[in-house]
C-alpha cells in the first residue's frame, strides 16, 4: 500500500493532467462562471458576455483573470471596443491566436 504522501502526489499529478487537457473555452467558461457566481453549466459559450449577464466591471475582471491564467498581457486587440458583444467561443479563439503569436515571437 502506498503512503499518504504518494497518494497525494498521484492526485496532484492527475489534477495537473486534467487541467492541461482543459480547453481554452472551458477555462474561460469556468472563469466567467466564477465572476458571475453561476454554475459552469449555465455558461453557454455561444452567447455574448452581455447575454450571459456580464457588466463592464465583470468584463474588466475577466480581462485581468485572462492575463493571469494565460500569462500574457491583455490588450485592446484581445478585448475590442465592444467586448460585451463577444461570445465565449470568440474570446477563446482570440486567446488561442494571441498565445500562438506570442509563442512564435518568443521562439525567434
Z-matrix of the N, CA and C atoms (Angstrom, degrees):
N
C 1 1.450
C 2 1.530 1 108.70
N 3 1.332 2 116.88 1 135.64
C 4 1.458 3 120.70 2 -177.66
C 5 1.530 4 110.41 3 -79.69
N 6 1.323 5 114.64 4 156.36
C 7 1.455 6 120.56 5 -178.89
C 8 1.529 7 110.23 6 -71.90
N 9 1.297 8 114.93 7 164.32
C 10 1.458 9 120.86 8 178.16
C 11 1.532 10 110.23 9 -61.33
N 12 1.318 11 116.48 10 -38.00
C 13 1.465 12 120.83 11 178.77
C 14 1.538 13 110.75 12 -63.92
N 15 1.325 14 117.65 13 -41.12
C 16 1.469 15 121.01 14 178.27
C 17 1.518 16 111.32 15 -66.60
N 18 1.338 17 116.35 16 -39.43
C 19 1.463 18 120.14 17 177.86
C 20 1.521 19 110.88 18 -64.16
N 21 1.334 20 116.84 19 -42.13
C 22 1.456 21 121.25 20 178.65
C 23 1.532 22 110.81 21 -63.89
N 24 1.318 23 117.06 22 -41.58
C 25 1.463 24 121.60 23 177.89
C 26 1.528 25 110.55 24 -61.69
N 27 1.333 26 116.85 25 -39.47
C 28 1.467 27 120.86 26 179.24
C 29 1.529 28 110.60 27 -65.40
N 30 1.345 29 117.07 28 -42.10
C 31 1.462 30 120.04 29 178.07
C 32 1.516 31 110.97 30 -64.87
N 33 1.318 32 117.80 31 -40.89
C 34 1.460 33 121.93 32 179.09
C 35 1.521 34 110.51 33 -62.85
N 36 1.323 35 117.20 34 -43.39
C 37 1.463 36 121.17 35 178.37
C 38 1.518 37 110.68 36 -62.91
N 39 1.311 38 117.09 37 -41.08
C 40 1.466 39 121.50 38 179.23
C 41 1.527 40 110.00 39 -64.55
N 42 1.342 41 117.33 40 -43.06
C 43 1.460 42 120.83 41 178.36
C 44 1.521 43 111.17 42 -60.49
N 45 1.334 44 117.23 43 -41.32
C 46 1.463 45 120.78 44 -179.95
C 47 1.525 46 111.11 45 -65.93
N 48 1.328 47 117.30 46 -38.16
C 49 1.470 48 120.26 47 177.87
C 50 1.519 49 110.18 48 -65.53
N 51 1.330 50 117.12 49 -43.00
C 52 1.459 51 120.71 50 179.30
C 53 1.519 52 110.33 51 -64.45
N 54 1.340 53 117.13 52 -38.95
C 55 1.449 54 121.06 53 179.22
C 56 1.526 55 111.02 54 -63.85
N 57 1.332 56 117.31 55 -41.37
C 58 1.464 57 121.17 56 178.49
C 59 1.522 58 111.08 57 -63.73
N 60 1.338 59 116.60 58 -34.99
C 61 1.449 60 120.87 59 -177.50
C 62 1.526 61 112.02 60 -75.63
N 63 1.323 62 117.28 61 -15.73
C 64 1.456 63 120.96 62 -178.61
C 65 1.527 64 109.73 63 -66.87
N 66 1.298 65 117.03 64 132.80
C 67 1.461 66 121.35 65 -179.08
C 68 1.526 67 110.90 66 -75.14
N 69 1.308 68 115.92 67 163.13
C 70 1.460 69 121.03 68 176.63
C 71 1.518 70 110.18 69 -60.05
N 72 1.316 71 117.19 70 -42.03
C 73 1.471 72 120.63 71 178.59
C 74 1.522 73 110.47 72 -59.62
N 75 1.317 74 117.24 73 -45.06
C 76 1.470 75 121.07 74 -179.62
C 77 1.528 76 110.97 75 -64.34
N 78 1.329 77 117.08 76 -39.91
C 79 1.472 78 120.13 77 178.25
C 80 1.525 79 110.05 78 -63.23
N 81 1.341 80 116.22 79 -44.30
C 82 1.461 81 119.73 80 179.56
C 83 1.525 82 111.17 81 -65.64
N 84 1.329 83 117.01 82 -39.04
C 85 1.459 84 120.05 83 176.81
C 86 1.527 85 110.23 84 -59.45
N 87 1.317 86 116.06 85 -44.02
C 88 1.469 87 121.69 86 -179.79
C 89 1.535 88 109.96 87 -63.37
N 90 1.329 89 116.99 88 -43.56
C 91 1.468 90 120.26 89 179.36
C 92 1.530 91 111.04 90 -63.91
N 93 1.325 92 116.38 91 -45.74
C 94 1.464 93 120.64 92 -179.49
C 95 1.521 94 110.58 93 -64.09
N 96 1.309 95 116.86 94 -40.41
C 97 1.465 96 120.38 95 177.68
C 98 1.526 97 110.41 96 -59.28
N 99 1.328 98 116.33 97 -41.75
C 100 1.462 99 120.10 98 178.31
C 101 1.514 100 112.10 99 -64.44
N 102 1.315 101 116.61 100 -43.07
C 103 1.466 102 121.19 101 -179.66
C 104 1.520 103 110.92 102 -65.11
N 105 1.327 104 116.21 103 -43.34
C 106 1.467 105 120.86 104 -177.19
C 107 1.526 106 113.13 105 -86.85
N 108 1.324 107 115.90 106 -2.09
C 109 1.467 108 122.38 107 -177.73
C 110 1.533 109 111.01 108 53.98
N 111 1.334 110 113.12 109 51.74
C 112 1.467 111 122.50 110 179.20
C 113 1.516 112 108.76 111 -122.05
N 114 1.316 113 116.41 112 163.50
C 115 1.457 114 120.58 113 170.70
C 116 1.523 115 108.03 114 -74.05
N 117 1.318 116 116.43 115 145.01
C 118 1.462 117 120.71 116 -179.62
C 119 1.525 118 110.88 117 -57.00
N 120 1.322 119 116.77 118 -35.49
C 121 1.467 120 121.42 119 -178.78
C 122 1.533 121 111.68 120 -62.27
N 123 1.342 122 117.37 121 -21.82
C 124 1.465 123 120.97 122 -179.47
C 125 1.527 124 113.10 123 -86.70
N 126 1.321 125 117.07 124 -3.07
C 127 1.465 126 121.06 125 -179.27
C 128 1.526 127 108.75 126 -96.02
N 129 1.319 128 115.61 127 98.17
C 130 1.465 129 122.57 128 179.60
C 131 1.528 130 108.09 129 -80.06
N 132 1.332 131 118.12 130 115.30
C 133 1.464 132 120.36 131 -175.69
C 134 1.522 133 114.01 132 -67.48
N 135 1.328 134 118.04 133 -10.28
C 136 1.465 135 120.10 134 179.00
C 137 1.527 136 112.14 135 -93.66
N 138 1.327 137 117.33 136 -1.91
C 139 1.465 138 121.09 137 177.81
C 140 1.524 139 109.59 138 -95.42
N 141 1.327 140 114.52 139 152.33
C 142 1.467 141 119.18 140 178.46
C 143 1.525 142 109.41 141 -72.46
N 144 1.313 143 115.00 142 161.39
C 145 1.461 144 119.85 143 178.61
C 146 1.529 145 110.69 144 -58.88
N 147 1.327 146 117.27 145 -38.98
C 148 1.456 147 121.54 146 177.94
C 149 1.526 148 110.75 147 -64.82
N 150 1.325 149 117.12 148 -43.26
C 151 1.468 150 120.53 149 178.41
C 152 1.523 151 111.67 150 -62.47
N 153 1.327 152 116.08 151 -29.89
C 154 1.466 153 120.29 152 178.12
C 155 1.526 154 111.90 153 -77.05
N 156 1.342 155 116.26 154 -10.64
C 157 1.459 156 120.52 155 177.59
C 158 1.517 157 114.60 156 101.76
N 159 1.331 158 116.75 157 13.34
C 160 1.464 159 120.39 158 -178.96
C 161 1.525 160 110.89 159 -77.86
N 162 1.329 161 115.23 160 130.71
C 163 1.466 162 121.14 161 174.16
C 164 1.529 163 108.66 162 -88.19
N 165 1.322 164 116.63 163 175.17
C 166 1.466 165 119.22 164 178.53
C 167 1.529 166 110.65 165 -63.20
N 168 1.313 167 118.49 166 -34.98
C 169 1.464 168 120.87 167 176.80
C 170 1.525 169 111.39 168 -68.00
N 171 1.334 170 116.41 169 -36.82
C 172 1.471 171 119.99 170 176.00
C 173 1.527 172 110.46 171 -62.14
N 174 1.328 173 116.50 172 -39.49
C 175 1.467 174 120.85 173 -179.10
C 176 1.532 175 110.34 174 -67.90
N 177 1.335 176 116.88 175 -37.21
C 178 1.468 177 119.63 176 175.30
C 179 1.525 178 109.79 177 -63.21
N 180 1.323 179 116.67 178 -43.66
C 181 1.465 180 119.85 179 177.86
C 182 1.528 181 111.01 180 -62.11
N 183 1.330 182 116.59 181 -39.13
C 184 1.458 183 120.77 182 177.19
C 185 1.532 184 110.41 183 -62.61
N 186 1.321 185 117.37 184 -40.71
C 187 1.468 186 120.77 185 178.59
C 188 1.526 187 110.32 186 -61.59
N 189 1.321 188 116.98 187 -43.46
C 190 1.466 189 120.98 188 179.71
C 191 1.525 190 110.29 189 -65.00
N 192 1.320 191 116.67 190 -45.29
C 193 1.471 192 119.94 191 179.44
C 194 1.530 193 111.55 192 -65.40
N 195 1.333 194 116.15 193 -34.00
C 196 1.466 195 120.55 194 177.85
C 197 1.529 196 109.67 195 -64.06
N 198 1.324 197 116.28 196 -42.78
C 199 1.468 198 119.95 197 176.65
C 200 1.521 199 110.91 198 -58.48
N 201 1.320 200 116.03 199 -45.56
C 202 1.462 201 120.56 200 -177.23
C 203 1.526 202 111.42 201 -67.90
N 204 1.305 203 117.25 202 -43.54
C 205 1.469 204 121.85 203 -176.25
C 206 1.523 205 112.38 204 -69.53
N 207 1.343 206 116.63 205 -44.31
C 208 1.456 207 120.80 206 -172.99
C 209 1.530 208 113.19 207 -100.24
N 210 1.313 209 116.33 208 -1.57
C 211 1.467 210 123.29 209 171.30
C 212 1.528 211 114.03 210 59.54
N 213 1.327 212 116.37 211 45.74
C 214 1.460 213 120.90 212 170.00
C 215 1.519 214 108.73 213 -150.57
N 216 1.306 215 115.16 214 157.60
C 217 1.461 216 120.59 215 -177.54
C 218 1.519 217 109.77 216 -73.68
N 219 1.325 218 115.25 217 128.54
C 220 1.458 219 120.91 218 176.68
C 221 1.523 220 107.17 219 -83.44
N 222 1.325 221 115.51 220 128.50
C 223 1.459 222 120.46 221 -178.92
C 224 1.522 223 110.36 222 -122.92
N 225 1.309 224 115.83 223 -178.07
C 226 1.468 225 121.29 224 -177.77
C 227 1.521 226 112.06 225 -61.64
N 228 1.321 227 117.32 226 -27.36
C 229 1.465 228 120.54 227 178.69
C 230 1.522 229 111.12 228 -65.21
N 231 1.318 230 115.24 229 -37.79
C 232 1.462 231 119.41 230 -178.66
C 233 1.522 232 111.09 231 -76.01
N 234 1.315 233 116.63 232 -42.21
C 235 1.457 234 121.36 233 177.40
C 236 1.519 235 107.78 234 -113.64
N 237 1.336 236 117.27 235 94.57
C 238 1.469 237 121.00 236 -176.16
C 239 1.528 238 112.28 237 -67.13
N 240 1.322 239 115.16 238 -175.99
C 241 1.461 240 121.95 239 -175.71
C 242 1.533 241 112.89 240 -55.63
N 243 1.296 242 118.10 241 -36.54
C 244 1.469 243 122.81 242 179.72
C 245 1.533 244 110.23 243 -114.76
N 246 1.328 245 118.82 244 67.42
C 247 1.468 246 120.03 245 -174.37
C 248 1.525 247 113.56 246 -64.16
N 249 1.319 248 117.48 247 -25.12
C 250 1.460 249 120.19 248 179.90
C 251 1.513 250 113.56 249 -65.15
N 252 1.337 251 116.71 250 -21.26
C 253 1.466 252 120.41 251 -178.85
C 254 1.527 253 112.40 252 -83.48
N 255 1.342 254 116.86 253 -9.20
C 256 1.467 255 120.34 254 179.84
C 257 1.520 256 111.01 255 -76.23
N 258 1.336 257 115.26 256 143.38
C 259 1.458 258 119.32 257 172.74
C 260 1.525 259 108.90 258 -86.93
N 261 1.313 260 116.47 259 165.51
C 262 1.458 261 121.12 260 177.78
C 263 1.528 262 109.70 261 -62.19
N 264 1.323 263 116.95 262 -39.55
C 265 1.461 264 121.60 263 179.39
C 266 1.534 265 110.27 264 -63.43
N 267 1.328 266 117.82 265 -43.09
C 268 1.465 267 121.18 266 178.34
C 269 1.525 268 110.96 267 -63.69
N 270 1.320 269 116.28 268 -42.56
C 271 1.456 270 120.25 269 178.80
C 272 1.528 271 110.69 270 -63.63
N 273 1.337 272 116.78 271 -41.57
C 274 1.471 273 120.67 272 178.22
C 275 1.525 274 110.75 273 -60.83
N 276 1.314 275 117.21 274 -40.50
C 277 1.459 276 121.42 275 178.65
C 278 1.530 277 110.88 276 -63.37
N 279 1.334 278 116.80 277 -43.12
C 280 1.460 279 120.37 278 177.42
C 281 1.519 280 111.75 279 -63.75
N 282 1.329 281 116.76 280 -41.17
C 283 1.471 282 120.98 281 178.14
C 284 1.522 283 109.87 282 -62.18
N 285 1.326 284 116.78 283 -46.16
C 286 1.470 285 120.49 284 179.79
C 287 1.528 286 111.21 285 -62.54
N 288 1.342 287 116.80 286 -44.66
C 289 1.466 288 120.66 287 178.96
C 290 1.522 289 111.08 288 -62.25
N 291 1.316 290 116.21 289 -43.13
C 292 1.458 291 120.86 290 -179.80
C 293 1.528 292 110.41 291 -63.87
N 294 1.305 293 115.88 292 -43.15
C 295 1.463 294 120.58 293 178.46
C 296 1.518 295 111.86 294 -63.14
N 297 1.337 296 117.10 295 -40.79
C 298 1.473 297 120.95 296 178.13
C 299 1.524 298 110.96 297 -63.85
N 300 1.330 299 116.99 298 -42.44
C 301 1.464 300 119.92 299 178.89
C 302 1.524 301 110.65 300 -66.01
N 303 1.329 302 117.23 301 -37.17
C 304 1.457 303 121.25 302 178.49
C 305 1.519 304 110.93 303 -64.24
N 306 1.336 305 116.96 304 -40.89
C 307 1.470 306 121.21 305 177.62
C 308 1.526 307 110.47 306 -63.70
N 309 1.354 308 116.36 307 -41.35
C 310 1.470 309 120.39 308 -179.20
C 311 1.524 310 110.95 309 -62.26
N 312 1.338 311 117.93 310 -42.66
C 313 1.456 312 119.83 311 -178.93
C 314 1.512 313 111.33 312 -73.92
N 315 1.318 314 118.19 313 -28.79
C 316 1.465 315 121.47 314 178.85
C 317 1.525 316 110.94 315 -71.33
N 318 1.320 317 117.43 316 -27.51
C 319 1.458 318 121.55 317 -177.90
C 320 1.527 319 113.56 318 -87.18
N 321 1.333 320 116.88 319 -6.50
C 322 1.468 321 119.24 320 -178.77
C 323 1.497 322 112.06 321 -98.44
